Amino acid sequence: MHALRGILPVGEYDSLHDDTKHRSVCKSKAKLVLHDGHDEVGMNGKRALALAVLGIAAARGMAQTASTPVTLHVDLTDAPRKLIHATETMTVTPGELTLVYPKWIPGEHAPDGPIDDQAGLVFTCGGGEGTRLDWRRDRLEMFAFHLTVPAGCSTLTIRQDFLATAPATGFSAGASTSENLAILSWNTVVLYPDGMNNADVHMSPSVTLPSGWQFGTALHRTSSPGGEGASYSVSFEPVSLEMLVDSPLLAGKYFKEIPLAPEVSPKHYLDMVADGPEELELPSARIENFSRLVRETGALYQSRHYREYHFLVTLSDSVAHFGLEHHESSDDRIAGKTFIENDRFVLSADLLPHEFTHSWNGKYRRPAGLATPNYQKPMQDDLLWVYEGLTQYFGDVLAARSGLMTPDQFRSMLANTAANLDNWPGRTWRNLQDTADMAQVLYFSGGGWNNWRRGVDFYAEGELIWLDADVTIRKLTNGKKSLNDFAAAFHGLGGNTAPKVVPYTFEDVVAALNSVAPYDWAGFLRQRLESRQAHAPLGGIENGGYKLTYSFMLGPWGDAENGVHETPDFWYSAGLRVNATGEISDVLKDGVADKAGAAPGMKLIAVNGRAFTPAVLRQSLKESKDGGPEPELILQNAGYFRVIKLDYHGGERYPALERVAGTPALLDEIIAPMVQ
């Protein structure tokens, strides 16, 4: 999953997860392959044992075989009105039955399945208007439903709606829709038997779309769209529940699919929907950058773990903006004009590279604590500094290598990341490891005093740690090896494969680093994970030929942020973050504004007697440096006003990386393209 900066063969494949040995089981025709390293055993005599060990022999009133998959039909014709209708049918046997709604969604690292937007839940025996069954929610586990299947009932039909009402701000685990588009996450409209593993629930999905809408998905269709009516239906190949949830569907009236890097196999597609056709008109240079991204990932990871890959991009100001990774696709939701406005594009340039990298780091190679067998088992987030931090690093590096960012923009972005973490007082009491351990809570924190609380900092600080590791390897090996070699060995393990999960532990990461360049990697990582030092780990920058400094100029990244948000970042001068209308979102603990009495949630009304605008505040900072008066602010707080003065004479300060003469420019080497 991506936290936006400044805010924080199907039918032959199933993957199962052994809780004890952290193994991935891949069923392929006549074999059961246990990916604990090397073992392969015959299917006969082992399949029954494996199923028994995994607790799926006969799941409480549920009877399923490969020939009787659960059917799931989703109707998107009401999506413009924020309503998604679903009908699910499964074979059952009489008796007690517990069904569950997916709770822990892969890539979201938290028990945030959007069950609060479930509505209209009805169970009936048979289809149509069959006998309606009573149900009761579990009194402790809110995601579980208990019911009794009566004698003579062999088919259970489940009808439910999903209310796609998530606001267009923040992060939403649910679907998003607008008048002309919808993104369907299948986990929002499915129930499955408690005690069964995702890989062993066989699903037969289909969808009905409004007339004129097109769609993109990694699922393979078995029927072609047709008909002249108000809507049409499409069916897809049967898949496991695991692969269904891993394959969202993007649909809309204004849809465009663009093949990328056509000479590369497997195939890659940029699938886009937007609120209007003009937002789909990408410049040819942008398309070439995305094609270069495909080529650069091949050079970096030396492998691909998908049959084909779809970037599912929603360009809309009416949906929540974020990214979520999948094996064979990514769900990328961004502002409507992102691909056609330069400043917006720069600020989101890392999104597709980040989510694409997750196909290797997070989906294929996955921390053992996140490789859970079903959506009800709690996840352990302690290795998110690898899952997300390493992905943040390679996502940004790949953005630069692909030309999605210029070298200057990359360095400016990195300077802002480093400076923010270097002026983040919460690091003196909460170490980085705790931000990962507590991620399932911290994902939903934020707002005022976040610099004192800390949030999901394992993204940004993880990037600094992995940059440090990359530079360290290059120095240890006199430039003969780098973190590229680690990526090829660790994430390319086994070469090209179908989607599957190969779990890893901290010790596996250390061993892989040692195989590239022997060193005390365990000590290197633990020191940075457990540190409570006031300053950020800047070794990768400082040993990479640069140093963090501050300038009165915004820099490329600051210019882009100012262009989009209409206000620069006053964090490194006045110690506050304020938007164009004066709302203060955060105040630096023990910074200038904090000491003067400002706080998050207040509104900045005036500066030195003039109505506030970002330009007025910038001018007051400049004047105070040149001998003028200290900036005097009028603040409003819940209907009351106060006047404060900022004891500050340093002028404007914005982060920058300054080249250190006479040192190797390793940072520049890192972002140089691998493919010429």
C-alpha positions as CSV (number, residue, x, y, z in Angstrom):
1,M,0.0,0.0,0.0
2,H,1.2,3.5,-0.8
3,A,0.9,6.4,1.6
4,L,0.9,9.5,-0.5
5,R,3.7,11.9,0.4
6,G,2.8,14.8,2.6
7,I,-0.2,12.9,4.0
8,L,0.3,10.4,4.9
9,P,-2.4,-20.1,-15.0
10,V,-5.7,-19.7,-13.2
11,G,-7.5,-23.0,-12.5
12,E,-4.1,-24.7,-12.0
13,Y,-2.9,-22.4,-9.2
14,D,-3.7,-22.0,-5.6
15,S,-1.4,-20.8,-2.8
16,L,-1.8,-22.0,0.8
17,H,0.2,-21.0,3.9
18,D,1.5,-23.2,6.7
19,D,1.4,-21.2,9.9
20,T,4.2,-23.2,11.5
21,K,6.8,-23.4,8.8
22,H,5.7,-20.3,6.8
23,R,5.4,-22.4,3.6
24,S,3.6,-21.6,0.4
25,V,1.8,-24.5,-1.3
26,C,1.4,-24.4,-5.0
27,K,-1.0,-26.8,-6.6
28,S,0.0,-27.5,-10.2
29,K,-1.7,-30.3,-12.0
30,A,-0.3,-33.6,-10.6
31,K,1.9,-32.2,-7.9
32,L,1.7,-30.5,-4.5
33,V,4.9,-28.3,-4.3
34,L,5.9,-27.2,-0.8
35,H,7.9,-24.0,-1.1
36,D,9.9,-24.4,2.1
37,G,13.0,-24.4,0.0
38,H,13.3,-27.6,-1.9
39,D,10.7,-30.3,-1.2
40,E,8.4,-31.7,-3.8
41,V,6.1,-34.6,-3.0
42,G,3.5,-36.4,-5.1
43,M,-0.1,-35.4,-5.0
44,N,-1.5,-38.8,-4.1
45,G,-1.6,-39.4,-0.4
46,K,-0.4,-35.9,0.5
47,R,-3.4,-33.8,-0.6
48,A,-5.7,-35.1,2.0
49,L,-3.0,-34.7,4.7
50,A,-2.3,-31.1,3.7
51,L,-6.0,-30.2,3.7
52,A,-6.5,-31.8,7.1
53,V,-3.5,-30.0,8.6
54,L,-4.9,-26.7,7.2
55,G,-8.3,-27.4,8.8
56,I,-10.4,-27.4,5.6
57,A,-11.7,-30.9,5.4
58,A,-15.4,-30.1,6.1
59,A,-16.1,-26.5,7.1
60,R,-19.2,-26.3,9.2
61,G,-22.1,-26.9,6.9
62,M,-20.2,-26.0,3.8
63,A,-19.7,-28.6,1.0
64,Q,-17.5,-27.5,-1.9
65,T,-15.6,-29.3,-4.6
66,A,-13.7,-28.1,-7.6
67,S,-16.8,-28.7,-9.7
68,T,-19.1,-26.7,-7.5
69,P,-17.5,-23.3,-7.0
70,V,-19.1,-20.4,-5.2
71,T,-20.7,-18.1,-7.7
72,L,-20.5,-14.4,-7.1
73,H,-22.3,-11.9,-9.3
74,V,-21.8,-8.2,-8.8
75,D,-24.1,-5.6,-10.3
76,L,-22.4,-2.2,-10.9
77,T,-25.4,-0.6,-12.7
78,D,-26.1,1.5,-9.6
79,A,-22.5,2.4,-9.0
80,P,-23.0,6.0,-10.0
81,R,-25.5,6.2,-7.0
82,K,-22.9,4.7,-4.6
83,L,-24.6,1.3,-4.5
84,I,-23.0,-2.0,-5.4
85,H,-25.3,-5.1,-5.5
86,A,-23.9,-8.7,-5.0
87,T,-25.4,-12.1,-5.1
88,E,-23.4,-15.1,-4.0
89,T,-24.5,-18.8,-4.2
90,M,-22.8,-21.7,-2.5
91,T,-23.4,-25.4,-2.0
92,V,-24.1,-26.2,1.7
93,T,-25.1,-29.2,3.9
94,P,-27.6,-29.0,6.8
95,G,-26.2,-27.9,10.1
96,E,-24.6,-25.0,11.8
97,L,-22.7,-22.6,9.4
98,T,-20.5,-19.6,10.2
99,L,-19.7,-17.3,7.4
100,V,-17.1,-14.5,7.6
101,Y,-16.5,-11.1,5.9
102,P,-12.9,-10.5,4.9
103,K,-11.2,-8.6,7.8
104,W,-7.4,-8.4,7.2
105,I,-7.0,-7.4,3.6
106,P,-3.5,-8.1,2.1
107,G,-1.6,-4.9,1.5
108,E,-3.6,-2.9,4.0
109,H,-1.9,-4.4,7.0
110,A,-4.8,-3.7,9.3
111,P,-8.2,-5.3,10.3
112,D,-10.0,-2.7,8.1
113,G,-12.3,-4.8,5.9
114,P,-15.1,-2.2,5.3
115,I,-17.9,-4.1,7.0
116,D,-19.5,-0.8,8.2
117,D,-20.5,-0.2,4.6
118,Q,-22.2,-3.6,4.2
119,A,-26.1,-3.4,3.9
120,G,-29.1,-5.4,2.9
121,L,-27.6,-8.8,4.0
122,V,-30.1,-11.6,3.4
123,F,-29.6,-15.4,3.4
124,T,-32.0,-17.7,1.6
125,C,-32.2,-21.4,0.7
126,G,-32.2,-21.9,-3.0
127,G,-32.4,-19.1,-5.5
128,G,-35.1,-16.5,-6.2
129,E,-37.4,-16.0,-3.3
130,G,-36.4,-19.1,-1.4
131,T,-36.8,-19.6,2.4
132,R,-35.2,-16.8,4.3
133,L,-32.9,-17.8,7.0
134,D,-32.3,-16.1,10.3
135,W,-28.7,-15.1,11.3
136,R,-26.9,-13.5,14.1
137,R,-23.6,-11.7,14.2
138,D,-21.0,-13.1,16.6
139,R,-21.0,-11.1,19.8
140,L,-17.2,-10.9,19.9
141,E,-16.1,-11.2,16.3
142,M,-18.1,-8.6,14.3
143,F,-17.0,-10.0,11.0
144,A,-18.7,-13.5,11.6
145,F,-22.3,-14.5,11.0
146,H,-23.9,-17.6,12.4
147,L,-26.9,-19.4,10.8
148,T,-28.4,-22.8,10.7
149,V,-28.9,-24.6,7.3
150,P,-32.2,-26.5,7.5
151,A,-32.7,-30.1,6.3
152,G,-33.3,-30.3,2.6
153,C,-31.3,-27.1,1.9
154,S,-28.4,-27.7,-0.5
155,T,-27.9,-24.2,-1.9
156,L,-27.4,-21.0,0.0
157,T,-28.0,-17.6,-1.7
158,I,-26.5,-14.5,-0.1
159,R,-27.6,-11.0,-1.2
160,Q,-25.8,-7.9,0.1
161,D,-25.1,-4.4,-1.0
162,F,-22.0,-2.4,-0.5
163,L,-22.3,1.4,0.1
164,A,-19.5,3.0,-1.8
165,T,-19.8,6.2,0.1
166,A,-16.1,6.7,1.1
167,P,-15.1,10.4,1.0
168,A,-12.7,11.6,-1.6
169,T,-10.1,12.3,1.1
170,G,-7.9,10.0,3.2
171,F,-7.6,6.2,2.7
172,S,-10.5,3.9,2.1
173,A,-10.4,0.1,2.1
174,G,-13.7,0.1,0.1
175,A,-14.8,0.6,-3.4
176,S,-14.9,4.0,-5.0
177,T,-17.4,5.2,-7.6
178,S,-18.5,8.3,-9.3
179,E,-21.0,9.2,-12.1
180,N,-18.9,7.5,-14.8
181,L,-16.6,5.1,-13.1
182,A,-16.2,2.4,-10.4
183,I,-13.4,0.4,-8.9
184,L,-14.5,-3.0,-7.5
185,S,-12.6,-4.7,-4.7
186,W,-14.2,-8.1,-4.5
187,N,-13.5,-8.5,-0.8
188,T,-16.2,-5.9,-0.1
189,V,-19.0,-8.1,-1.4
190,V,-18.1,-11.6,-0.4
191,L,-18.6,-14.0,2.5
192,Y,-16.8,-17.3,2.9
193,P,-17.0,-20.2,5.4
194,D,-15.1,-19.7,8.6
195,G,-12.2,-22.1,9.0
196,M,-11.5,-22.3,5.2
197,N,-8.4,-20.9,3.7
198,N,-8.6,-18.4,0.8
199,A,-6.9,-20.7,-1.6
200,D,-9.4,-23.5,-1.1
201,V,-12.6,-21.5,-1.7
202,H,-13.2,-21.7,-5.4
203,M,-15.0,-18.8,-6.9
204,S,-16.8,-18.2,-10.2
205,P,-17.1,-14.4,-10.6
206,S,-19.2,-12.3,-13.0
207,V,-20.2,-8.6,-13.2
208,T,-22.9,-6.5,-14.8
209,L,-21.8,-3.1,-16.1
210,P,-23.8,-0.1,-17.2
211,S,-24.2,0.4,-21.0
212,G,-21.2,1.9,-22.6
213,W,-18.8,1.1,-19.8
214,Q,-15.5,-0.7,-20.5
215,F,-13.3,-2.5,-17.9
216,G,-9.8,-3.6,-17.0
217,T,-8.8,-6.5,-14.7
218,A,-6.2,-9.2,-14.3
219,L,-9.1,-11.8,-14.4
220,H,-9.5,-13.7,-17.6
221,R,-13.0,-13.4,-19.2
222,T,-14.9,-16.5,-20.4
223,S,-17.7,-14.5,-22.1
224,S,-17.6,-11.4,-24.3
225,P,-19.5,-8.3,-23.7
226,G,-22.6,-7.9,-25.9
227,G,-26.1,-6.6,-26.2
228,E,-27.6,-3.3,-26.8
229,G,-29.6,-3.0,-23.6
230,A,-29.0,-0.7,-20.6
231,S,-26.4,-3.0,-19.2
232,Y,-24.3,-6.1,-20.0
233,S,-22.7,-8.9,-18.1
234,V,-19.2,-10.5,-18.3
235,S,-18.1,-13.8,-16.7
236,F,-14.6,-14.7,-15.7
237,E,-12.6,-17.9,-15.3
238,P,-13.0,-19.6,-11.9
239,V,-10.3,-18.7,-9.5
240,S,-9.5,-19.2,-5.8
241,L,-10.9,-16.6,-3.4
242,E,-7.3,-15.5,-2.8
243,M,-6.8,-14.7,-6.5
244,L,-10.3,-13.1,-6.8
245,V,-9.6,-10.6,-4.0
246,D,-6.2,-10.1,-5.5
247,S,-7.7,-9.0,-8.9
248,P,-9.9,-5.8,-8.6
249,L,-11.9,-4.6,-11.5
250,L,-11.8,-1.1,-12.9
251,A,-14.7,0.1,-15.1
252,G,-16.1,3.3,-16.5
253,K,-17.6,5.2,-19.4
254,Y,-14.3,7.0,-20.2
255,F,-11.8,4.1,-20.4
256,K,-8.6,3.6,-22.2
257,E,-6.2,0.7,-22.3
258,I,-2.6,1.3,-23.5
259,P,-0.2,-1.6,-24.1
260,L,3.2,-0.9,-22.5
261,A,6.7,-2.0,-23.7
262,P,5.1,-4.3,-26.4
263,E,8.3,-6.2,-26.9
264,V,8.3,-7.5,-23.3
265,S,6.6,-10.7,-22.3
266,P,4.4,-11.2,-20.3
267,K,2.3,-8.3,-21.4
268,H,1.7,-5.1,-19.5
269,Y,-1.3,-2.7,-19.8
270,L,-2.1,0.8,-18.5
271,D,-5.9,0.7,-17.9
272,M,-7.4,4.0,-17.0
273,V,-10.8,5.4,-16.2
274,A,-11.6,9.1,-15.6
275,D,-14.5,11.4,-15.0
276,G,-14.0,13.0,-18.4
277,P,-12.3,12.0,-21.7
278,E,-9.8,14.8,-21.6
279,E,-8.1,13.3,-18.5
280,L,-7.1,10.2,-20.5
281,E,-5.1,12.1,-23.2
282,L,-1.6,11.2,-22.0
283,P,1.4,12.8,-23.8
284,S,3.3,10.2,-25.7
285,A,6.4,10.9,-23.5
286,R,4.4,9.8,-20.4
287,I,3.5,6.5,-22.1
288,E,7.1,6.0,-23.0
289,N,8.1,6.6,-19.4
290,F,5.7,3.9,-18.2
291,S,7.1,1.5,-20.9
292,R,10.6,2.3,-19.6
293,L,9.3,1.4,-16.1
294,V,8.4,-2.1,-17.4
295,R,11.8,-2.5,-18.9
296,E,13.6,-1.2,-15.8
297,T,11.8,-3.6,-13.5
298,G,12.9,-6.5,-15.7
299,A,16.5,-5.4,-15.5
300,L,16.3,-4.9,-11.7
301,Y,14.4,-8.0,-10.5
302,Q,15.5,-10.4,-13.3
303,S,12.1,-12.1,-13.1
304,R,8.3,-11.6,-13.3
305,H,5.8,-13.3,-11.2
306,Y,2.5,-12.8,-13.1
307,R,0.8,-14.0,-16.3
308,E,0.2,-10.4,-17.4
309,Y,0.1,-7.1,-15.5
310,H,-2.5,-4.3,-15.4
311,F,-2.0,-0.9,-14.0
312,L,-5.6,0.0,-13.0
313,V,-5.5,3.8,-12.7
314,T,-8.5,5.8,-11.5
315,L,-8.2,9.5,-12.5
316,S,-10.9,11.3,-10.5
317,D,-11.4,14.0,-7.9
318,S,-14.5,12.1,-6.6
319,V,-12.7,9.1,-5.1
320,A,-10.2,8.6,-2.3
321,H,-6.6,8.7,-3.5
322,F,-4.1,5.9,-2.7
323,G,-2.5,2.8,-4.2
324,L,-3.0,-0.9,-3.3
325,E,-0.8,-3.7,-4.7
326,H,-1.8,-7.0,-6.2
327,H,0.1,-9.9,-7.8
328,E,-1.0,-9.1,-11.4
329,S,-2.3,-5.6,-11.1
330,S,-2.3,-2.4,-9.0
331,D,-5.2,-0.3,-7.9
332,D,-4.0,3.3,-8.3
333,R,-6.4,6.1,-7.5
334,I,-5.2,9.7,-8.1
335,A,-6.5,13.2,-8.9
336,G,-8.2,13.6,-12.3
337,K,-5.6,15.8,-14.0
338,T,-2.6,14.0,-12.6
339,F,-1.4,12.7,-15.9
340,I,-1.8,15.9,-17.8
341,E,-0.6,18.5,-15.2
342,N,3.1,18.5,-14.6
343,D,3.1,19.4,-10.9
344,R,0.6,16.8,-10.0
345,F,2.4,14.2,-12.1
346,V,5.7,14.9,-10.3
347,L,4.1,14.5,-6.9
348,S,2.5,11.2,-7.9
349,A,5.4,9.9,-10.1
350,D,6.4,7.2,-7.6
351,L,2.9,5.7,-7.2
352,L,2.9,3.3,-10.1
353,P,6.5,2.2,-9.6
354,H,5.8,1.7,-5.9
355,E,2.8,-0.5,-6.4
356,F,4.4,-2.4,-9.3
357,T,7.4,-3.1,-7.2
358,H,5.1,-4.7,-4.7
359,S,4.5,-7.5,-7.2
360,W,8.0,-8.7,-6.2
361,N,8.3,-7.2,-2.8
362,G,5.1,-7.8,-0.8
363,K,3.1,-10.2,-3.0
364,Y,5.7,-12.7,-4.2
365,R,8.2,-12.3,-1.4
366,R,6.2,-11.5,1.8
367,P,7.0,-11.3,5.5
368,A,6.0,-14.5,7.2
369,G,3.8,-12.6,9.6
370,L,1.8,-11.2,6.7
371,A,1.5,-14.5,4.8
372,T,-1.7,-15.6,6.5
373,P,-3.9,-18.4,5.2
374,N,-7.2,-16.5,5.3
375,Y,-8.6,-13.0,5.9
376,Q,-9.5,-13.5,9.5
377,K,-6.1,-14.5,10.9
378,P,-4.3,-11.4,12.4
379,M,-1.2,-10.2,10.6
380,Q,2.1,-9.2,12.1
381,D,3.5,-6.0,10.7
382,D,7.0,-6.0,12.2
383,L,8.7,-6.3,8.8
384,L,6.9,-3.5,7.0
385,W,10.2,-1.5,6.9
386,V,11.1,-4.2,4.3
387,Y,7.7,-4.6,2.7
388,E,6.9,-0.9,2.4
389,G,10.3,0.8,3.1
390,L,12.2,-1.2,0.5
391,T,9.4,-0.7,-1.9
392,Q,9.4,3.0,-1.3
393,Y,13.1,3.0,-2.0
394,F,13.0,1.0,-5.2
395,G,9.7,2.7,-6.3
396,D,11.4,6.1,-6.2
397,V,14.6,4.8,-7.8
398,L,12.6,3.2,-10.6
399,A,10.7,6.5,-11.1
400,A,14.0,8.2,-11.7
401,R,15.4,5.4,-13.8
402,S,12.3,5.5,-16.0
403,G,12.2,9.2,-16.4
404,L,9.0,9.7,-14.5
405,M,11.1,12.0,-12.3
406,T,14.2,14.0,-13.4
407,P,17.4,13.5,-11.4
408,D,16.9,17.0,-9.9
409,Q,13.3,16.2,-8.9
410,F,14.5,12.9,-7.3
411,R,17.1,14.6,-5.2
412,S,14.7,17.4,-4.2
413,M,12.2,14.8,-3.2
414,L,14.8,12.9,-1.2
415,A,15.9,16.1,0.5
416,N,12.3,16.8,1.6
417,T,11.9,13.2,2.9
418,A,15.2,13.4,4.9
419,A,14.5,16.9,6.3
420,N,11.1,16.0,7.4
421,L,12.4,12.9,9.3
422,D,15.3,15.0,10.7
423,N,12.8,17.4,12.1
424,W,10.4,14.8,13.6
425,P,10.7,14.9,17.4
426,G,8.5,11.8,17.9
427,R,11.5,9.7,16.9
428,T,13.1,10.5,20.3
429,W,10.5,8.3,22.1
430,R,9.1,5.9,19.5
431,N,11.7,4.0,17.4
432,L,11.1,3.0,13.8
433,Q,10.4,-0.6,14.7
434,D,7.5,0.5,16.8
435,T,5.9,2.3,13.9
436,A,5.8,-1.0,12.0
437,D,4.7,-3.1,15.0
438,M,1.8,-0.7,15.6
439,A,1.0,-0.1,11.9
440,Q,-2.5,-1.5,12.2
441,V,-3.4,1.4,14.4
442,L,-1.1,4.1,13.0
443,Y,-2.5,3.8,9.5
444,F,-5.6,5.5,10.9
445,S,-3.8,8.1,13.0
446,G,-2.5,11.5,11.8
447,G,-3.6,15.1,12.0
448,G,-2.5,17.4,14.7
449,W,0.8,16.8,16.5
450,N,1.6,13.9,14.2
451,N,5.3,14.8,14.3
452,W,5.2,14.1,18.1
453,R,3.1,10.9,17.7
454,R,4.8,9.5,14.6
455,G,2.9,7.6,12.0
456,V,3.7,5.0,9.4
457,D,7.2,6.3,9.1
458,F,8.6,3.0,8.0
459,Y,7.8,4.1,4.4
460,A,10.0,7.2,4.3
461,E,12.6,6.2,6.9
462,G,12.7,2.7,5.5
463,E,13.7,4.4,2.2
464,L,16.6,6.1,3.9
465,I,17.8,2.9,5.5
466,W,17.7,1.0,2.2
467,L,19.6,3.8,0.5
468,D,22.2,3.5,3.2
469,A,22.4,-0.2,2.6
470,D,22.8,0.3,-1.2
471,V,25.6,2.8,-0.7
472,T,27.2,0.5,1.9
473,I,27.2,-2.4,-0.5
474,R,28.7,-0.3,-3.3
475,K,31.5,0.8,-0.9
476,L,32.2,-2.6,0.4
477,T,32.5,-4.1,-3.1
478,N,34.3,-1.1,-4.7
479,G,31.3,-0.6,-6.9
480,K,31.1,-4.2,-8.2
481,K,27.8,-4.9,-6.5
482,S,24.8,-3.0,-5.2
483,L,21.3,-3.4,-3.8
484,N,20.3,-4.3,-7.4
485,D,22.1,-7.6,-6.8
486,F,20.1,-8.2,-3.6
487,A,16.8,-7.4,-5.5
488,A,17.6,-9.9,-8.3
489,A,18.5,-12.6,-5.9
490,F,15.9,-12.1,-3.2
491,H,12.9,-11.1,-5.3
492,G,13.9,-12.9,-8.5
493,L,14.2,-16.2,-6.5
494,G,13.1,-19.0,-8.9
495,G,13.0,-16.9,-12.0
496,N,9.7,-16.2,-13.8
497,T,6.8,-17.8,-12.0
498,A,3.0,-17.8,-11.7
499,P,1.7,-15.7,-8.8
500,K,2.6,-17.3,-5.5
501,V,3.9,-16.4,-2.0
502,V,7.4,-17.1,-0.7
503,P,7.6,-15.9,2.9
504,Y,10.7,-14.5,4.6
505,T,11.9,-13.6,8.0
506,F,14.4,-11.0,9.3
507,E,17.1,-13.7,9.2
508,D,16.3,-14.3,5.6
509,V,16.8,-10.7,4.7
510,V,20.2,-10.6,6.6
511,A,21.3,-13.8,4.9
512,A,20.5,-12.4,1.4
513,L,22.4,-9.2,2.1
514,N,25.4,-11.2,3.3
515,S,25.3,-13.3,0.1
516,V,25.8,-10.0,-1.8
517,A,28.4,-8.4,0.5
518,P,29.4,-10.0,3.8
519,Y,28.9,-7.5,6.7
520,D,27.2,-7.2,10.1
521,W,23.9,-6.6,8.4
522,A,21.9,-7.7,11.5
523,G,23.6,-5.0,13.5
524,F,23.3,-2.5,10.7
525,L,19.6,-2.9,10.5
526,R,18.8,-3.3,14.2
527,Q,20.8,-0.2,15.1
528,R,18.6,1.9,12.7
529,L,15.4,0.2,13.7
530,E,15.9,0.6,17.4
531,S,17.4,4.1,17.5
532,R,15.8,6.9,19.4
533,Q,18.2,9.5,18.2
534,A,16.8,13.0,17.4
535,H,18.2,12.9,13.8
536,A,17.3,10.8,10.9
537,P,19.6,8.1,9.4
538,L,21.3,10.2,6.7
539,G,24.3,7.9,6.0
540,G,23.0,7.0,2.5
541,I,22.9,10.6,1.5
542,E,26.2,11.6,3.2
543,N,28.1,8.6,1.8
544,G,26.4,8.9,-1.5
545,G,28.2,12.2,-2.3
546,Y,25.7,14.7,-1.0
547,K,24.6,16.5,2.3
548,L,21.3,17.8,3.5
549,T,21.1,21.5,3.6
550,Y,18.5,24.3,3.5
551,S,17.9,27.1,1.0
552,F,15.6,30.1,0.6
553,M,14.6,28.5,-2.8
554,L,11.8,25.9,-2.9
555,G,13.5,23.5,-5.2
556,P,11.8,21.2,-7.8
557,W,9.8,19.2,-5.3
558,G,8.8,22.3,-3.3
559,D,7.8,24.0,-6.5
560,A,5.5,21.1,-7.4
561,E,4.0,21.0,-3.9
562,N,3.4,24.8,-4.0
563,G,1.8,24.5,-7.5
564,V,-0.7,21.9,-6.4
565,H,-1.4,22.9,-2.8
566,E,-1.0,26.7,-3.3
567,T,1.2,27.1,-0.3
568,P,4.8,26.2,0.5
569,D,6.0,24.2,3.5
570,F,6.8,26.5,6.4
571,W,7.9,23.5,8.6
572,Y,11.7,24.4,8.6
573,S,11.2,28.1,9.3
574,A,8.0,28.9,11.3
575,G,7.5,25.3,12.3
576,L,4.0,24.9,11.0
577,R,2.0,23.5,8.1
578,V,-0.9,25.7,6.9
579,N,-3.0,25.5,3.8
580,A,-4.0,28.3,1.4
581,T,-7.0,29.2,3.5
582,G,-5.1,29.4,6.8
583,E,-6.1,26.1,8.5
584,I,-3.1,24.9,10.5
585,S,-2.8,21.1,10.1
586,D,0.3,20.6,12.3
587,V,2.8,22.4,14.4
588,L,6.4,21.3,15.0
589,K,6.8,20.2,18.7
590,D,9.3,22.6,20.3
591,G,9.5,24.6,17.1
592,V,9.1,28.3,16.7
593,A,5.2,28.4,16.3
594,D,4.8,25.9,19.1
595,K,6.8,28.0,21.5
596,A,4.8,31.0,20.5
597,G,1.5,29.3,21.3
598,A,0.2,28.0,18.0
599,A,-1.5,24.6,17.7
600,P,-3.0,22.3,15.1
601,G,-6.6,23.1,14.3
602,M,-6.2,26.8,14.7
603,K,-6.8,29.1,11.7
604,L,-4.2,31.8,10.7
605,I,-6.2,35.0,10.1
606,A,-3.6,37.7,9.6
607,V,0.2,38.3,9.5
608,N,1.6,41.6,10.6
609,G,-1.8,43.2,10.3
610,R,-2.5,41.9,6.8
611,A,-5.0,39.2,5.8
612,F,-3.2,35.9,5.6
613,T,-2.1,34.5,2.3
614,P,0.9,32.2,1.8
615,A,2.7,35.1,0.0
616,V,2.1,37.4,2.9
617,L,3.6,34.9,5.4
618,R,6.6,34.3,3.1
619,Q,7.2,38.1,2.8
620,S,7.1,38.5,6.6
621,L,9.7,35.7,7.0
622,K,11.9,37.4,4.5
623,E,11.6,40.8,6.1
624,S,12.3,39.4,9.6
625,K,15.6,38.0,8.3
626,D,16.5,41.4,6.8
627,G,16.0,43.3,10.1
628,G,12.3,43.8,9.9
629,P,9.8,43.0,12.7
630,E,9.1,39.5,14.0
631,P,6.1,37.9,12.2
632,E,3.0,38.7,14.3
633,L,0.1,36.2,13.7
634,I,-3.6,36.5,14.5
635,L,-5.0,33.1,15.2
636,Q,-8.6,31.9,15.6
637,N,-9.3,28.9,17.9
638,A,-12.9,27.8,18.3
639,G,-14.4,31.3,18.1
640,Y,-11.6,32.9,20.1
641,F,-8.7,35.0,18.9
642,R,-5.1,35.3,20.0
643,V,-2.1,37.2,18.9
644,I,1.4,35.6,18.9
645,K,4.8,36.6,17.7
646,L,7.3,34.2,16.1
647,D,10.8,34.6,17.7
648,Y,12.5,33.8,14.4
649,H,14.9,35.7,12.1
650,G,16.1,32.9,9.8
651,G,14.0,33.7,6.7
652,E,12.6,31.0,4.4
653,R,14.2,27.6,4.7
654,Y,13.5,24.7,2.3
655,P,15.4,21.4,2.1
656,A,18.0,20.7,-0.6
657,L,20.8,18.2,-1.3
658,E,24.2,19.8,-1.9
659,R,26.9,18.0,-3.8
660,V,30.0,17.4,-1.7
661,A,33.0,18.0,-3.9
662,G,35.7,15.4,-4.2
663,T,33.4,12.5,-3.2
664,P,31.9,9.7,-5.5
665,A,28.4,10.6,-6.6
666,L,27.0,7.2,-5.7
667,L,23.5,8.7,-5.4
668,D,23.6,9.7,-9.1
669,E,24.9,6.2,-10.0
670,I,21.9,4.6,-8.2
671,I,19.3,6.4,-10.2
672,A,21.0,6.0,-13.6
673,P,19.0,3.8,-16.0
674,M,19.9,0.1,-16.1
675,V,18.4,-0.2,-19.6
676,Q,20.0,2.0,-22.3
